[in-house]
């Protein structure tokens, strides 16, 4: 039997007029969840709604297929103006509407380039398939069971991922927290010939491509744990580069550390043979290679103990920041170069094993998400006949 399709505005009462945002400074802490476009933002005192309702992100959501931009709220709740508030009518189940909205790509209904928004007029036109309630109940039951199994499988995989990462961290901590009696202990400032950050002002002009007289420009967004990320690379002028390079000159194998911003504490080795310019959010640590390998410093900062020593005394409220003085004062224990080499090789091997495990588990997570989307698509094409096993 062919399903009837109705616009969302016909199958729901839109309660947006009852929403009320509260600025952070005016919120009074309480037991009531305060919802935004993607879920709970805060807990407040007082409520606007006290019934099962469907929320759909108005702005600040993603709206892609499988992004779960629609979700259920129940009981006493408060909703701000970033989520549409929908009360389904008698011919549509809440769960059915949520599955329907999350099974499709809604970006075609979104307007605005700078600030994308699913406005109410556009939202009301979204088509919703409306089979008989009994059929909705049957399909929702199948979806609930299938997705419960998928969520359980994902939770197990995510636990395995955490365990793999914790094993790596634990092994690093064993090495750096339990030095042998013959190891030396010195501040980073004494085992590095230079610890220096980049430019304290941004270039007046940046270029999307390299060329003659242009130098790659690195900021904190390019520094990831144990790797440089080149996506979104930009280049600065020679004039700007020459104001930085004499003071902060990263060379092949130097340690790069993010010292402020959201990526504070990320550390990797510089892997280019070309001169680049750094912003002050990144600093270089030039190891005195006659006593300490740069890779040893890298793994020290990656270890829980080293990370705490280098980043544990952050200053600043809105932006986390490490000052160079703190980095220089962090004490690092190290053996002779021959033992360093052996331990570094072992740590790289262990990291490679963890990366391999992470890649395997991430592929499994991706497969489960594809399975989830496949089940949703079959459900709303009227092809779902029996439960799926994850």
Helices and strands as residue ranges (DSSP letters): E 4-7, H 8-11, E 12-14, G 16-18, G 24-26, E 29-35, E 40-44, E 49-50, E 53-57, E 70-73, E 76-79, E 83-88, H 94-102, G 107-109, H 120-123, E 127-130, H 133-177, E 184-187, H 188-191, E 192-197, E 214-218, G 220-222, E 223-224, E 227-228, E 234-237, H 238-244, E 255-258, E 267-269, E 277-278, E 282-287, H 294-302, H 304-311, H 324-329, E 331-334, H 337-379
